[in-house]
Amino acid sequence: MTQNVELEARLDALTTDILLKLRASKEVDSDAIIRLYELVDYLAVEIGDSDTVPRKLTGKLWFLFTQMLGEAEHTRSPNDILMAAWGYENRLEKIFGPFFSSSPPTPGVPRY
């Protein structure tokens, strides 16, 4: 439990560093993004094949991604922001999937 608190604190600090700069100047803090990528890669290894990710941590991880995309919509040059956001999303997939079912799809139901 203590490790989760420490990881969430690191994520909170990185979220603040990244979003303050994005919102103020629409610039990506490359150092903070690299530290974020490292943290998420570490989480992917730690969580591994576990089927559960704490709800609070899940919300914080996806919040940052959605906020980065939102900030990209409010600039004339969104490429750097979008590259950072989608690079982050690729790392989130290591934790959350997508995991595809091996069974045939049910008609009318999306297959994830």
C-alpha positions as CSV (number, residue, x, y, z in Angstrom):
1,M,0.0,0.0,0.0
2,T,2.8,2.4,0.8
3,Q,4.3,1.8,-2.6
4,N,1.0,2.8,-4.3
5,V,1.0,6.1,-2.2
6,E,4.5,6.9,-3.3
7,L,3.8,6.1,-7.0
8,E,0.7,8.3,-6.9
9,A,2.7,11.1,-5.3
10,R,5.2,10.9,-8.1
11,L,2.5,10.8,-10.7
12,D,0.8,13.8,-9.1
13,A,4.1,15.8,-9.2
14,L,4.7,14.9,-12.8
15,T,1.1,15.8,-13.8
16,T,1.5,19.2,-12.2
17,D,4.8,19.8,-13.9
18,I,3.5,18.7,-17.3
19,L,0.1,20.4,-17.2
20,L,1.3,23.8,-15.8
21,K,3.7,24.2,-18.7
22,L,1.2,23.0,-21.2
23,R,-1.6,25.3,-20.0
24,A,0.7,28.3,-19.6
25,S,2.8,28.2,-22.7
26,K,1.5,25.2,-24.8
27,E,5.0,23.7,-24.6
28,V,5.9,20.2,-23.7
29,D,8.3,19.7,-20.7
30,S,10.5,17.0,-22.3
31,D,12.2,16.1,-19.0
32,A,8.9,15.6,-17.2
33,I,7.6,13.6,-20.1
34,I,10.6,11.3,-20.0
35,R,10.2,10.8,-16.2
36,L,6.5,10.1,-16.9
37,Y,7.3,7.4,-19.5
38,E,9.7,5.8,-17.0
39,L,7.1,5.8,-14.3
40,V,4.5,4.2,-16.5
41,D,7.0,1.6,-17.8
42,Y,7.8,0.8,-14.2
43,L,4.1,0.5,-13.4
44,A,3.6,-1.8,-16.4
45,V,6.2,-4.2,-15.0
46,E,5.0,-4.0,-11.4
47,I,1.4,-4.6,-12.3
48,G,2.3,-7.2,-14.8
49,D,-0.4,-9.7,-15.5
50,S,-2.6,-8.4,-12.7
51,D,-6.3,-8.0,-13.6
52,T,-6.7,-5.1,-11.2
53,V,-5.3,-1.6,-11.1
54,P,-6.4,0.6,-8.2
55,R,-9.2,2.9,-9.3
56,K,-7.6,6.1,-8.1
57,L,-4.4,5.3,-9.9
58,T,-6.3,4.5,-13.1
59,G,-8.1,7.8,-13.0
60,K,-4.9,9.7,-12.5
61,L,-3.1,8.0,-15.3
62,W,-5.9,8.6,-17.8
63,F,-6.6,12.1,-16.6
64,L,-3.2,13.2,-17.7
65,F,-3.7,11.7,-21.2
66,T,-7.0,13.4,-21.7
67,Q,-5.8,16.7,-20.5
68,M,-2.8,16.6,-22.9
69,L,-5.2,15.9,-25.8
70,G,-7.4,18.8,-24.6
71,E,-4.5,21.2,-24.5
72,A,-3.4,20.1,-28.1
73,E,-6.9,21.3,-29.3
74,H,-6.1,24.8,-28.1
75,T,-2.9,25.5,-29.9
76,R,-2.0,26.2,-33.5
77,S,1.0,23.8,-33.3
78,P,-0.2,20.7,-31.6
79,N,2.3,18.2,-33.0
80,D,4.7,18.1,-30.0
81,I,1.8,17.8,-27.5
82,L,0.1,15.1,-29.6
83,M,3.4,13.1,-30.0
84,A,3.9,13.2,-26.2
85,A,0.3,12.3,-25.5
86,W,0.2,9.3,-27.9
87,G,3.6,8.1,-26.8
88,Y,2.2,8.1,-23.2
89,E,-1.0,6.3,-24.4
90,N,1.2,3.6,-26.0
91,R,2.7,3.0,-22.6
92,L,-0.7,2.9,-20.9
93,E,-1.7,0.1,-23.3
94,K,0.9,-2.1,-21.6
95,I,-1.1,-1.7,-18.4
96,F,-4.7,-1.6,-19.6
97,G,-4.7,-3.3,-22.9
98,P,-6.4,-3.5,-25.4
99,F,-6.9,-7.1,-24.8
100,F,-8.7,-8.9,-27.6
101,S,-11.0,-11.8,-27.1
102,S,-10.3,-15.0,-28.8
103,S,-14.0,-15.9,-29.1
104,P,-16.0,-14.9,-32.2
105,P,-17.6,-11.4,-31.9
106,T,-21.2,-11.0,-30.7
107,P,-23.2,-9.2,-33.4
108,G,-23.9,-5.6,-32.4
109,V,-21.4,-5.7,-29.5
110,P,-18.0,-3.9,-29.9
111,R,-15.0,-6.2,-29.5
112,Y,-12.3,-4.9,-27.2
